[in-house]
Amino acid sequence: MLYLRMGVIALSLALIGVAYSQDKKPDDKKPDDKPSVVAKGKLPPYYKRLGLREEQVQRIFKIRADTKAKVDDLDAKLKKARADEKQQLEKVLTPEQLKLLRELRSGEKASDK
């Protein structure tokens, strides 16, 4: 399994190197052409079958991106709250209890050291 992963990584790096080494073609765009902003993402299940207009698809992508940002923010707050809880709980313990807790979490015993 390890050799398979290493092979995939090596192949990926080789393909990336080939892609970067190719000559760049000059753009046919004029300097005053403004690129249109197109959001990318995935549609929810079955939405492709609904015959959505491009404007609807872009609005859905924007909604999903906004929601993902909110969820990521909440995940960060949850992670911080859990870390704060752990820190406060450990402050309640005596030094001996804290040492024993750390040994139990690591799976080691004091005599194994």
Buried (B, 14 or more C-beta within 10 A) or exposed (E): EEEEEEEEEEEEEEEEEEEEEEEEEEEEEEEEEEEEEEEEEEBEEEEEEEEBEEEEBBEBBEEBEEEEEEEEEEEEEEEEEEEEEEEEEEEEEEEEEEEEEEBEEEEEEEEEE
